[in-house]
Each structure stands twice: as structure tokens, then as C-alpha cells.
Amino acid sequence: MTGDEGSGMREEFLAEAQEIVEALSRDLLIVDQAQKEGRVDPQQVNEIFRSVHTLKGIAGMFGHSAIGALAHGLEDLLDDLRLERIALTPEVLDVLFEGVEHFQRLLQVDDGAEAGIDFDAFAKRIGQVLGAQGGGRSGDPLAMLDLDDSVLSVLTEYEEHRLRSNVESGVGIYRVRLRLPLLSIDSSLEDLKARVKPVGEIITYLPSMEGGDAEHIELVVLVASTESLRALGEAIAFEDASIEPVARRGATPVPPRAPTMTHPENLAAPPRVPVETRHEMATPVPPAGQNVSFDQLSVRSVAKTVRVDIEKLDHLMNVVGELAIIRSAVVRLSEGLRNTAGLRELAIDLHRINRGFERNLLELQNGILDVRMVPLGQIFEKLARIVRQVAREHGKEVRLVVAGKETEVDKLIVEELSDPLMHIIRNAIDHGIESPKVRELAEKPPVGTLALNAYQKGKHVVIEVEDDGAGMNPQTLRETAVRRGLLTPEAAAELTREEAYNLIFAPGFSTKSSITEISGRGVGMDVVKTNIARLGGVIDVQSEVGTGTKFTITLPVTLAMINALLVRVADREFAVPITAVQEAIVFEKRAIRRVEGREVLTLRGATLPICRLDELFGLGRPQEPDRQFIVVSEVGARRMGFVVDELHGQQDIVIKSLGPSLQKVRGFAGATDLGDQRVALVIDVPALVEELASGNELGRITAGGYS
């Protein structure tokens, strides 16, 4: 197998395993809610068992032994659960949710040690849960067989069912070892099945860790048969084949024990050979009452679902960006020909062709963007698991209310948004929502509420995280900032209520000793703000003492390709994302006034802060132009007016990174190619609005060398 093939198979496994784990997480959350309401759906529990069993199967097929070992341990617990040997308790659910967390870690690093998973400790937890309810595998017929757990762990659900049924019926189980040539493995296996069929049943094929070479593979085949050892040997009659009965461990029951979680290094992966009994792992279950053949179902699932690497979509988007530049060049060429004598008809034809090109290019662009979009429900489901875990850790009861999970954003934004949202939610539960006793004293319901809401607003997506906890006291925030040396008493006293809340985003604002004073909201919130700003978004906070706190995150729908307003400042080109542009007006100097040292003007009854980009970026020029414009930008709840010299219309652009050496330069989201060897810096409007609106000194950004 080549390196590319191995990498492709690994990616395919990770994608399929991730889907199974996400489905498993959703089902566990449903079962958890049902358990709280005193009702449990056995079918839902069985679905969870099947998910874990399927995960174990594909992990074994692709050689991911760590995931297989983890799934094997959970499968035993779920088997007792679905057969009602044990009851569904919060402790059982805790173990299952912990298993999901372990799966997520293993899918990221594919190594138990690197993921920080102690398999023995987790197996012990499973044993404790089973022991507390008298569960375990003592009554399992398979426990009576002298078979290693490494063998049992790679059986499919059907294989395990057939093995158990044969043991319960008193049918003998035999271990057949045989050496087969790799070049004719398929025909040899078909021959073996034909020979065994009259005298028994093949349970499974397993590879042996010895006896193979470059041209042969040694297999261990489990066969169930009522025939004698001699009769079975005569029927198989393969050269160099050896047959032995699988011994029983005696008639006395095996003492109750925890399901053994076999260490990953001791698991043997089954061969990738066509085995009829493995079909069930990949077979979707048809909806109830619908007759769909296996072939129809398989073809339908393949035809409607294609996994695509996001980097391939990035490449296509870059190509679309280049085509957009070519389209702009064609427009300029058409306009030039129109003004040339004798070429007017050619210009008209070129213009008509360009319109068709532009229409198809727009469809291509929108199509790629649609493929990149994923529902926020993907991340909301993961956060629901975090809510349950953190609430139980702190002895609190929290009800999660989710709305707008169908809202779609760019896949890259979803990935980068996970950590900030998780941190906000952890803080809300840890320090915002009070304990049940405190809530009762405050005449609140003992169960706290955490609301997660998402909706689209223009070309932005708004995500709100709101709790009904203790809230934050602005005066306490001011006093803490003074005590930490972040502000002088005079500066703190001048802060508005909103500015006081924004103090929680200051680095080092909150420490351990201040957690009880300010609900702990400042711990790491500077990192949250930085990560959201990196995505071109802003975060606002509102709070009421005793009522709760609400965080509002505003993000662009996509970062792949954007429409921008091209402006000129001091003979240099800049691009302002159109998603952040509210309007553009003529700049009238006489309308400017100063408030607390800042230039502002009144626009339709509201105060608009002004920023002169030439001064901010340190762009020198002999004199100001006679006429200038103000680009009014709105990000979230904040507005800012940017003074520019010229407006050059709108254009679709692809943002290019400034590279590692300029990555830390604030104020710019990247650069873009405008064609005709022209390059424009893309202004990071959210970052500028955040910095300037909060009163922080952004400092001069030298753009004098830009051309």
C-alpha cells in the first residue's frame, strides 16, 4: 500500500468515525434527558450499542486499535444496559459520556498515551458501575470460552450473536489455523466456505500474528460445528491446516468482573477480506415501513454524500478569485474598446460575453460557498455535552435551550469557534449560574437556564449565549480594574456601564482571588475576544445583577471570498469588506466636533466616532484633498466612520494571508490582488472598531512602504 493510499484510508476512517461519534453523542443527550424525565426508550439504548459496536468494527478493520479497545469496553457496559441487567443511572451515563470524550481525543491524535487516556482506570470505572448493580459478564456464555478478549473485541455484532447462540445451544467451537496464498486469498476463502458449509458454520476470520510471509497469510478461523474433530478435519482438508476445539473454562460460573479493556497493542486487526457477515456494519437502516432493497440503499447513500477536504475547496475558491480578477480586466478592456473608433461593435460583443461569464462565475462562487457551509448544530451538539459534564462537576442543574442550530456558516469558522464558545459556557456554568440552594434563596428555579441562540443578520451570523445566573456588577468590575493596576481611579469612574463590562476582556483582569467578586468572567476572556477577532468578528456583553449575563458574538458568514468596497487613501488602495459597510457619505469638516478627545459627528441624530485612516496608518501626504468621504462601518452594536479620499466601487476579492512575518500586524486582515499588478490591503474592520471604540491606543501602523 502506498503512502497516499494509506493516508486516504485513514482520512476515510476518521471521517466515518467522526460521524458515528457525533451520532453517539446526540443519542446519549436524548437518553440523558429521557432519564431525567423518568422515561427510557430501549430502542434508543440499542442504537447507542450499535453505534459503539460499529465503531469497534471499523476501528478493527482499519487498524485503529486504541479506538477499538475503548469501544470494546463500552460495548460490554451497553450490552448489560440494553438487556436490562443494569439500570440506566446518572453514573452509567457519566461513564458513557466520558467514553465519547475519549473517542474525540483519539480521533484527534490516534494514540491513547498522547490523548492522556488511562485505559485501565476507565475499565475500572466501568467495573465499578457494573459491580454496584450486580452486572458484568458472569452470565455471558462467551465468558466460558477460552478466547482472548483481543478476539472478542473485533467480532461484529452479528458474529458475536452467532457465536453466543452456538455456545448456548451446546454446539462445539473450533479454532482452525491455515496458511493461504495472498494472490488467491479470495478464491481460497470461497473454497473454505464451501467445504465448511455442510458440516458447520464459519463465525469469523482473524489474522494470526505469526506464520505469514510476503506471499502468504496465516488465518485463524472460528468454526461452530456439531461434527467430531475428525469429521471436521476431513471436510476442510486444507494443506497444513490444524484444528483444535476451543476449551471451556469449566462448568462453574466465572466470578463477576469488569469487562476487560484490552490494551491497544494487544489487539489484532482482522484482514481486509470480503466477509459476508461484515455487511451489516456498512448497511444503513431503512426507515420504518419503507421497502428499500440493499442495493438501492447502498447506491443512494454513495450518490448523495461526498466527503471533500476543505483544502480542496480553498484551492477552488482561489481559482474563482483569479477568475474574478480576469473578469475585471475584461470589463476594463471592453470599456477601452468602446471609446475606440471602429471597435464599438467588438466592444458590445465583448460586453455581452462578459455578462454571461460574470453570471456563470457568480453561480460557481455561490456553489462553492454553499458546499463550505455547515449548520451550527454541529458545534451546538458538542457544547450540549460540555454543559452536562460541567454542571455535574459543580453539582448544579442546568437546562440548555438551543435555537437556530440550522443557521449555516463557513466550516473553518465553525472549527475556530468551538473553543471560544466552550470557554464562555464553562464560565457561565462555573461562575455565573448559582447552586440550587442559592437560587432558591433568590427565588429562582433550582434548575439554571443556559440559552444558545443563532441567527443570520444580513451577511453576518449572530450567536448569543445567555444565562440566568448572578450577573456582573459594573462597580465591582471598576474597583477590580483599579486594584489590579489596569486603570486609575479617575479613569475607572468615567467608564460607562458598557465599558465596565468590556473590562473582562482585558488580559490579566481576573485572577483566582477575584472569582467570587466578579463571577469569574474575566478568566481567559481576553483569549476568547482575540480568537473571535481573528475570525473577523466582535463580542459584546450585557449583564444585570441577579438576572444574568448575555454574550453576543457577530461573525461574517464566510471568510473564503468576500465582496469589498475599494477605497483610496493617500494614493494607496485599500479594501473594506462590504459586510461591515453600512453606507458612504461625503465628509464635511464643519460637521466634526470633539468629545472627550475624539472626533465625532452627528449622523441622523446619533453620534458617530471618526477615524482618519491616513493618520492611523501613518501615511504622509503634502496636503489633504478637496473632497473626502466617510465609510460608515457597523460591526455588532458598534459604529465607526473611516475617512477616505476616493471610492472605487465594489469587487469580489479573495483574501490572501500576509505571511508569518506580518501576521501580528494589527489593522489588516490580509491582502488581495486587484489585477493590473495592483495589490490592496484588506482592512480588518472589526479589529479597528473594537480597538478604537474601547478607547485603546492601536498605535500607528506603518503602511508607507506599501505600493
TORRO-651665 format. One record per residue (C-alpha): residue number from 1; x, y, z; residue in one letter. Coordinates in steps of 0.1 Angstrom, whole numbers, m for minus. Example, Ala and Ser with C-alpha at 12.3 -4.5 7.8 and 13.67 -1.06 7.14 Angstrom:
# TORRO-651665
i;xx;yy;zz;aa
1;123;m45;78;A;
2;137;m11;71;S;
END
This chain:
# TORRO-651665
i;xx;yy;zz;aa
1;0;0;0;M;
2;14;34;m10;T;
3;17;63;14;G;
4;m11;82;m4;D;
5;m34;52;m2;E;
6;m27;48;35;G;
7;m34;84;41;S;
8;m66;83;21;G;
9;m79;53;40;M;
10;m70;70;73;R;
11;m89;101;63;E;
12;m119;80;52;E;
13;m119;62;86;F;
14;m116;94;106;L;
15;m145;110;87;A;
16;m167;80;91;E;
17;m157;75;128;A;
18;m164;112;135;Q;
19;m199;109;121;E;
20;m205;78;143;I;
21;m192;96;174;V;
22;m214;127;167;E;
23;m244;105;163;A;
24;m235;87;195;L;
25;m233;120;213;S;
26;m267;131;201;R;
27;m283;98;211;D;
28;m267;100;246;L;
29;m281;135;251;L;
30;m315;123;242;I;
31;m312;93;266;V;
32;m299;116;293;D;
33;m329;139;290;Q;
34;m353;110;289;A;
35;m336;95;321;Q;
36;m342;128;339;K;
37;m379;127;329;E;
38;m382;91;342;G;
39;m387;75;308;R;
40;m361;54;288;V;
41;m365;42;252;D;
42;m349;8;249;P;
43;m346;13;212;Q;
44;m325;44;217;Q;
45;m302;25;241;V;
46;m299;m2;214;N;
47;m290;24;188;E;
48;m262;36;211;I;
49;m250;0;215;F;
50;m250;m4;177;R;
51;m230;28;172;S;
52;m203;17;196;V;
53;m203;m18;180;H;
54;m200;m3;145;T;
55;m172;20;157;L;
56;m154;m10;171;K;
57;m157;m29;139;G;
58;m144;m2;115;I;
59;m116;6;140;A;
60;m105;m30;138;G;
61;m107;m31;100;M;
62;m85;0;97;F;
63;m61;m10;124;G;
64;m70;18;149;H;
65;m66;m4;180;S;
66;m69;23;206;A;
67;m104;32;195;I;
68;m113;m5;192;G;
69;m101;m12;227;A;
70;m122;17;241;L;
71;m153;7;221;A;
72;m149;m29;233;H;
73;m151;m18;270;G;
74;m181;4;264;L;
75;m198;m23;244;E;
76;m199;m47;274;D;
77;m215;m20;295;L;
78;m241;m11;269;L;
79;m248;m48;263;D;
80;m258;m52;300;D;
81;m278;m20;298;L;
82;m298;m29;267;R;
83;m305;m64;282;L;
84;m316;m47;314;E;
85;m291;m64;336;R;
86;m283;m30;349;I;
87;m304;2;352;A;
88;m297;35;334;L;
89;m284;58;362;T;
90;m265;91;361;P;
91;m233;72;370;E;
92;m238;49;339;V;
93;m244;80;317;L;
94;m213;97;332;D;
95;m191;67;320;V;
96;m207;67;286;L;
97;m202;105;281;F;
98;m166;101;293;E;
99;m162;74;266;G;
100;m174;99;240;V;
101;m148;124;252;E;
102;m121;97;249;H;
103;m133;89;213;F;
104;m130;126;204;Q;
105;m94;128;217;R;
106;m84;96;200;L;
107;m98;108;167;L;
108;m75;139;170;Q;
109;m43;121;180;V;
110;m49;84;173;D;
111;m29;74;203;D;
112;m41;67;238;G;
113;m10;80;256;A;
114;m9;112;236;E;
115;m46;117;243;A;
116;m40;113;280;G;
117;m63;83;284;I;
118;m57;57;311;D;
119;m74;26;297;F;
120;m70;7;330;D;
121;m86;34;350;A;
122;m115;37;326;F;
123;m120;m1;326;A;
124;m120;1;364;K;
125;m148;28;363;R;
126;m169;5;341;I;
127;m163;m23;365;G;
128;m174;m1;395;Q;
129;m206;8;377;V;
130;m214;m28;369;L;
131;m204;m40;403;G;
132;m226;m15;420;A;
133;m256;m30;403;Q;
134;m245;m66;402;G;
135;m239;m65;364;G;
136;m210;m79;344;G;
137;m203;m107;321;R;
138;m206;m135;346;S;
139;m238;m147;328;G;
140;m224;m143;293;D;
141;m218;m177;276;P;
142;m188;m162;258;L;
143;m171;m157;292;A;
144;m170;m195;294;M;
145;m149;m199;262;L;
146;m111;m199;264;D;
147;m109;m170;239;L;
148;m87;m139;244;D;
149;m105;m106;246;D;
150;m85;m94;216;S;
151;m105;m119;196;V;
152;m139;m110;211;L;
153;m132;m72;206;S;
154;m130;m75;168;V;
155;m162;m95;163;L;
156;m191;m78;145;T;
157;m224;m77;163;E;
158;m237;m105;140;Y;
159;m206;m126;145;E;
160;m208;m122;183;E;
161;m245;m131;182;H;
162;m238;m163;162;R;
163;m210;m173;185;L;
164;m232;m168;216;R;
165;m261;m187;200;S;
166;m240;m217;192;N;
167;m224;m218;226;V;
168;m258;m216;243;E;
169;m270;m244;220;S;
170;m241;m267;230;G;
171;m225;m266;196;V;
172;m187;m271;196;G;
173;m164;m242;187;I;
174;m132;m250;168;Y;
175;m102;m229;161;R;
176;m88;m236;126;V;
177;m54;m224;116;R;
178;m45;m224;79;L;
179;m19;m207;56;R;
180;m33;m192;24;L;
181;m15;m176;m6;P;
182;m22;m138;m8;L;
183;m26;m139;m46;L;
184;m55;m163;m44;S;
185;m70;m153;m10;I;
186;m105;m146;m23;D;
187;m108;m180;m41;S;
188;m93;m198;m12;S;
189;m118;m183;12;L;
190;m147;m192;m11;E;
191;m134;m228;m13;D;
192;m131;m229;25;L;
193;m167;m217;30;K;
194;m179;m243;5;A;
195;m161;m271;24;R;
196;m173;m260;59;V;
197;m210;m253;50;K;
198;m221;m290;50;P;
199;m206;m296;84;V;
200;m207;m263;103;G;
201;m207;m225;103;E;
202;m178;m201;100;I;
203;m181;m175;127;I;
204;m152;m152;117;T;
205;m118;m149;101;Y;
206;m89;m134;121;L;
207;m53;m129;111;P;
208;m26;m147;130;S;
209;4;m127;143;M;
210;28;m154;131;E;
211;32;m178;102;G;
212;28;m153;74;G;
213;53;m141;49;D;
214;55;m119;18;A;
215;34;m144;m2;E;
216;12;m160;24;H;
217;m11;m151;53;I;
218;m20;m173;82;E;
219;m56;m171;93;L;
220;m74;m182;124;V;
221;m110;m193;116;V;
222;m136;m198;143;L;
223;m160;m226;132;V;
224;m191;m238;150;A;
225;m199;m275;143;S;
226;m218;m304;158;T;
227;m194;m328;140;E;
228;m164;m345;156;S;
229;m130;m331;153;L;
230;m120;m358;128;R;
231;m151;m353;106;A;
232;m144;m315;105;L;
233;m108;m321;96;G;
234;m117;m344;67;E;
235;m142;m319;54;A;
236;m118;m289;54;I;
237;m87;m309;42;A;
238;m66;m279;35;F;
239;m28;m284;33;E;
240;m10;m275;66;D;
241;m44;m268;83;A;
242;m46;m275;120;S;
243;m79;m278;140;I;
244;m84;m277;178;E;
245;m115;m273;199;P;
246;m119;m241;219;V;
247;m118;m252;255;A;
248;m144;m243;281;R;
249;m134;m228;313;R;
250;m154;m253;334;G;
251;m189;m256;345;A;
252;m186;m232;374;T;
253;m197;m197;367;P;
254;m169;m171;362;V;
255;m168;m146;391;P;
256;m183;m112;383;P;
257;m157;m89;368;R;
258;m153;m57;349;A;
259;m152;m60;311;P;
260;m115;m63;303;T;
261;m104;m34;281;M;
262;m77;m50;260;T;
263;m47;m27;256;H;
264;m45;m14;220;P;
265;m11;m30;213;E;
266;m26;m64;220;N;
267;m54;m62;195;L;
268;m50;m78;161;A;
269;m68;m62;133;A;
270;m89;m85;110;P;
271;m78;m89;74;P;
272;m94;m67;48;R;
273;m111;m96;30;V;
274;m147;m99;17;P;
275;m167;m115;46;V;
276;m204;m118;42;E;
277;m211;m113;79;T;
278;m194;m79;79;R;
279;m220;m63;56;H;
280;m241;m51;84;E;
281;m215;m26;95;M;
282;m219;m5;64;A;
283;m256;m11;58;T;
284;m279;19;66;P;
285;m312;10;83;V;
286;m342;19;61;P;
287;m370;40;76;P;
288;m398;20;92;A;
289;m425;9;67;G;
290;m404;16;37;Q;
291;m393;m12;14;N;
292;m358;m4;1;V;
293;m335;m31;m13;S;
294;m300;m33;m1;F;
295;m286;m24;m35;D;
296;m308;7;m38;Q;
297;m299;19;m4;L;
298;m262;15;m9;S;
299;m261;33;m42;V;
300;m283;61;m29;R;
301;m261;68;1;S;
302;m230;69;m20;V;
303;m245;90;m47;A;
304;m258;117;m23;K;
305;m228;121;0;T;
306;m193;130;m9;V;
307;m166;139;16;R;
308;m144;167;4;V;
309;m112;180;20;D;
310;m116;217;30;I;
311;m82;225;14;E;
312;m95;214;m20;K;
313;m124;239;m16;L;
314;m99;266;m6;D;
315;m80;259;m38;H;
316;m112;261;m59;L;
317;m121;294;m42;M;
318;m86;308;m50;N;
319;m92;298;m86;V;
320;m126;316;m86;V;
321;m108;346;m71;G;
322;m84;346;m100;E;
323;m113;344;m125;L;
324;m129;374;m108;A;
325;m97;393;m115;I;
326;m98;382;m151;I;
327;m134;393;m153;R;
328;m125;428;m140;S;
329;m97;430;m167;A;
330;m122;421;m194;V;
331;m146;449;m182;V;
332;m118;474;m184;R;
333;m108;461;m218;L;
334;m144;464;m230;S;
335;m147;500;m218;E;
336;m115;509;m236;G;
337;m126;494;m269;L;
338;m159;512;m266;R;
339;m141;545;m267;N;
340;m120;535;m297;T;
341;m132;544;m332;A;
342;m142;514;m353;G;
343;m142;489;m325;L;
344;m176;497;m309;R;
345;m193;465;m322;E;
346;m164;444;m309;L;
347;m168;461;m276;A;
348;m205;453;m275;I;
349;m199;417;m283;D;
350;m172;415;m256;L;
351;m195;431;m231;H;
352;m223;406;m239;R;
353;m198;377;m235;I;
354;m186;392;m202;N;
355;m221;393;m188;R;
356;m225;356;m194;G;
357;m191;349;m179;F;
358;m200;370;m149;E;
359;m233;352;m144;R;
360;m217;317;m145;N;
361;m188;329;m123;L;
362;m213;341;m97;L;
363;m231;307;m98;E;
364;m197;289;m94;L;
365;m188;311;m65;Q;
366;m221;306;m47;N;
367;m219;269;m53;G;
368;m185;266;m37;I;
369;m196;287;m8;L;
370;m227;266;m3;D;
371;m205;234;m1;V;
372;m183;251;26;R;
373;m213;259;47;M;
374;m223;237;76;V;
375;m250;241;103;P;
376;m241;255;137;L;
377;m259;225;151;G;
378;m227;205;147;Q;
379;m209;226;173;I;
380;m241;231;195;F;
381;m244;193;200;E;
382;m208;191;213;K;
383;m215;221;236;L;
384;m246;203;250;A;
385;m222;175;261;R;
386;m200;201;278;I;
387;m229;217;296;V;
388;m239;184;311;R;
389;m204;175;321;Q;
390;m195;209;337;V;
391;m229;211;355;A;
392;m224;177;371;R;
393;m188;186;381;E;
394;m201;216;401;H;
395;m232;200;415;G;
396;m256;222;395;K;
397;m286;216;374;E;
398;m285;234;341;V;
399;m311;233;313;R;
400;m297;241;278;L;
401;m321;258;254;V;
402;m309;258;218;V;
403;m324;278;189;A;
404;m312;285;154;G;
405;m290;254;151;K;
406;m298;252;114;E;
407;m280;286;108;T;
408;m251;279;84;E;
409;m216;294;85;V;
410;m183;285;69;D;
411;m167;252;80;K;
412;m135;270;90;L;
413;m154;294;112;I;
414;m172;266;129;V;
415;m140;249;138;E;
416;m124;280;152;E;
417;m155;290;171;L;
418;m155;258;192;S;
419;m130;269;218;D;
420;m144;304;225;P;
421;m179;292;229;L;
422;m168;263;251;M;
423;m149;288;274;H;
424;m179;311;276;I;
425;m202;282;285;I;
426;m178;268;311;R;
427;m176;302;328;N;
428;m214;307;327;A;
429;m220;274;345;I;
430;m189;275;368;D;
431;m193;312;380;H;
432;m225;326;365;G;
433;m253;301;374;I;
434;m257;297;411;E;
435;m260;265;430;S;
436;m296;252;436;P;
437;m297;264;472;K;
438;m285;299;463;V;
439;m310;301;435;R;
440;m339;290;458;E;
441;m329;318;483;L;
442;m330;342;454;A;
443;m365;329;445;E;
444;m352;314;412;K;
445;m359;279;399;P;
446;m333;254;412;P;
447;m325;245;376;V;
448;m305;272;358;G;
449;m311;280;322;T;
450;m284;285;296;L;
451;m297;297;262;A;
452;m278;293;230;L;
453;m292;312;200;N;
454;m280;318;165;A;
455;m295;337;135;Y;
456;m284;354;104;Q;
457;m283;392;102;K;
458;m275;404;67;G;
459;m242;389;57;K;
460;m233;382;94;H;
461;m242;354;118;V;
462;m251;364;154;V;
463;m246;339;182;I;
464;m260;347;216;E;
465;m250;329;249;V;
466;m273;339;278;E;
467;m276;326;313;D;
468;m300;334;342;D;
469;m272;335;368;G;
470;m259;361;392;A;
471;m248;386;366;G;
472;m220;411;370;M;
473;m218;443;390;N;
474;m202;472;369;P;
475;m190;489;401;Q;
476;m172;457;412;T;
477;m156;455;378;L;
478;m143;491;381;R;
479;m129;485;416;E;
480;m112;453;405;T;
481;m96;471;375;A;
482;m82;498;398;V;
483;m69;472;423;R;
484;m52;453;395;R;
485;m35;485;383;G;
486;m53;484;349;L;
487;m69;518;354;L;
488;m66;549;376;T;
489;m95;556;399;P;
490;m103;587;378;E;
491;m104;567;345;A;
492;m125;539;361;A;
493;m150;564;374;A;
494;m155;578;338;E;
495;m163;544;324;L;
496;m198;538;311;T;
497;m217;507;321;R;
498;m209;490;287;E;
499;m172;500;290;E;
500;m171;485;325;A;
501;m184;452;312;Y;
502;m157;452;285;N;
503;m130;452;312;L;
504;m134;414;315;I;
505;m117;412;281;F;
506;m85;429;294;A;
507;m55;405;298;P;
508;m49;396;334;G;
509;m81;413;346;F;
510;m93;384;367;S;
511;m74;361;390;T;
512;m83;334;414;K;
513;m88;358;443;S;
514;m113;378;423;S;
515;m135;350;410;I;
516;m161;354;437;T;
517;m162;391;433;E;
518;m169;393;396;I;
519;m184;358;389;S;
520;m151;347;374;G;
521;m160;361;340;R;
522;m125;375;333;G;
523;m106;343;334;V;
524;m93;338;298;G;
525;m118;361;283;M;
526;m91;380;266;D;
527;m82;349;246;V;
528;m119;345;237;V;
529;m120;380;223;K;
530;m88;375;204;T;
531;m99;343;187;N;
532;m132;359;177;I;
533;m115;390;163;A;
534;m92;367;143;R;
535;m124;354;126;L;
536;m134;390;117;G;
537;m160;391;145;G;
538;m168;411;176;V;
539;m182;401;210;I;
540;m205;423;232;D;
541;m216;416;267;V;
542;m246;427;287;Q;
543;m254;419;323;S;
544;m278;426;351;E;
545;m270;418;387;V;
546;m292;389;399;G;
547;m307;384;364;T;
548;m279;370;343;G;
549;m254;377;315;T;
550;m256;377;278;K;
551;m227;375;253;F;
552;m234;384;217;T;
553;m209;373;190;I;
554;m212;387;155;T;
555;m193;369;127;L;
556;m191;370;89;P;
557;m208;341;72;V;
558;m177;331;53;T;
559;m140;341;51;L;
560;m134;324;18;A;
561;m144;351;m7;M;
562;m160;384;1;I;
563;m174;414;m16;N;
564;m154;446;m8;A;
565;m156;483;m12;L;
566;m124;496;m28;L;
567;m112;529;m14;V;
568;m81;551;m18;R;
569;m62;568;10;V;
570;m31;589;3;A;
571;m26;573;m32;D;
572;m29;538;m18;R;
573;m55;512;m24;E;
574;m75;495;4;F;
575;m104;471;5;A;
576;m132;473;31;V;
577;m153;442;34;P;
578;m188;452;23;I;
579;m203;432;52;T;
580;m190;458;75;A;
581;m201;488;54;V;
582;m234;504;63;Q;
583;m231;534;40;E;
584;m208;560;25;A;
585;m213;598;28;I;
586;m195;630;19;V;
587;m171;642;46;F;
588;m180;677;58;E;
589;m153;691;80;K;
590;m176;717;96;R;
591;m197;689;110;A;
592;m168;675;130;I;
593;m166;682;167;R;
594;m146;668;196;R;
595;m160;648;225;V;
596;m135;636;252;E;
597;m106;640;228;G;
598;m123;620;199;R;
599;m135;633;166;E;
600;m173;627;162;V;
601;m201;639;140;L;
602;m239;636;143;T;
603;m255;613;117;L;
604;m292;612;117;R;
605;m294;620;154;G;
606;m267;595;166;A;
607;m231;602;174;T;
608;m206;586;150;L;
609;m169;584;161;P;
610;m145;593;132;I;
611;m112;576;123;C;
612;m88;592;98;R;
613;m71;562;81;L;
614;m42;583;68;D;
615;m32;593;104;E;
616;m39;558;118;L;
617;m17;541;92;F;
618;10;568;92;G;
619;5;577;55;L;
620;22;611;48;G;
621;10;634;20;R;
622;16;671;12;P;
623;m19;682;16;Q;
624;m55;669;22;E;
625;m77;665;m9;P;
626;m105;690;m15;D;
627;m131;662;m12;R;
628;m132;632;11;Q;
629;m157;605;21;F;
630;m167;587;53;I;
631;m173;550;51;V;
632;m197;542;79;V;
633;m190;507;93;S;
634;m211;487;117;E;
635;m199;456;135;V;
636;m223;442;161;G;
637;m236;471;182;A;
638;m207;495;174;R;
639;m203;520;146;R;
640;m173;539;132;M;
641;m167;563;104;G;
642;m135;559;84;F;
643;m123;589;64;V;
644;m111;580;29;V;
645;m101;600;m2;D;
646;m118;581;m30;E;
647;m144;554;m35;L;
648;m137;530;m64;H;
649;m167;507;m63;G;
650;m173;471;m52;Q;
651;m154;440;m62;Q;
652;m153;403;m52;D;
653;m119;395;m36;I;
654;m101;365;m21;V;
655;m81;375;10;I;
656;m45;363;10;K;
657;m25;359;42;S;
658;2;385;49;L;
659;25;356;59;G;
660;42;348;92;P;
661;64;379;94;S;
662;34;403;92;L;
663;8;381;110;Q;
664;9;401;141;K;
665;4;435;124;V;
666;m30;448;136;R;
667;m55;465;115;G;
668;m52;443;83;F;
669;m70;410;76;A;
670;m47;403;46;G;
671;m42;415;11;A;
672;m59;409;m23;T;
673;m49;411;m59;D;
674;m70;436;m79;L;
675;m55;428;m113;G;
676;m32;450;m134;D;
677;m5;442;m109;Q;
678;m24;462;m82;R;
679;m25;449;m46;V;
680;m48;462;m19;A;
681;m45;457;18;L;
682;m78;444;33;V;
683;m88;465;64;I;
684;m97;444;95;D;
685;m128;465;103;V;
686;m139;445;134;P;
687;m104;448;150;A;
688;m102;486;143;L;
689;m138;492;156;V;
690;m130;471;188;E;
691;m98;489;195;E;
692;m110;525;187;L;
693;m144;521;203;A;
694;m129;507;235;S;
695;m105;537;238;G;
696;m74;516;235;N;
697;m45;530;216;E;
698;m40;509;184;L;
699;m7;527;176;G;
700;4;537;142;R;
701;5;510;115;I;
702;32;518;90;T;
703;19;513;55;A;
704;42;538;39;G;
705;62;510;21;G;
706;30;496;6;Y;
707;25;502;m31;S;
END
